[in-house]
Structure formats: structure tokens, C-alpha cells
């Protein structure tokens, strides 16, 4: 699968992560978290993903700081 990070952080980083198709949603969220933290100042980062919808969000505290699009 391809995991696209969209407009992450103040610099609006856009990037793609290649991953296996059989990953659990928590594993996908961990991959996104590890990449997103490179582009964020905040330490309070959380990630939500919905594999069925193929989308997710990245939060720093209560603020949305990026989007995730997942292609299988």
C-alpha cells in the first residue's frame, strides 16, 4: 500500500510511505507517526487511520496538522 502524508506541519510537508498491504491499522498509524514527527515541533502527536475509507488525520494536541490518504 501507499500511504500519502498531506500538508503536514507548518512547512506543509507532502510525502509517501510504501508499506505491506496486510498491516493492521495501528501499524499504519505508527508508520505515519514516525514520519510526521520529523516535520512537527509538537511532542503531543496522535494519528488516526481508517483503512476501509483510505484516510486518516494527524493531530498535534487538538489541532489538525495534516492528512493521510491510503491507497491499496
PyMOL commands that set and color helices and strands:
alter all, ss='L'
color gray80, all
select helices_A, chain A and resi 25-39
alter helices_A, ss='H'
color red, helices_A
select strands_A, chain A and resi 2-8+13-18+45-50+55-60+63-71
alter strands_A, ss='S'
color yellow, strands_A
deselect
rebuild
show_as cartoon
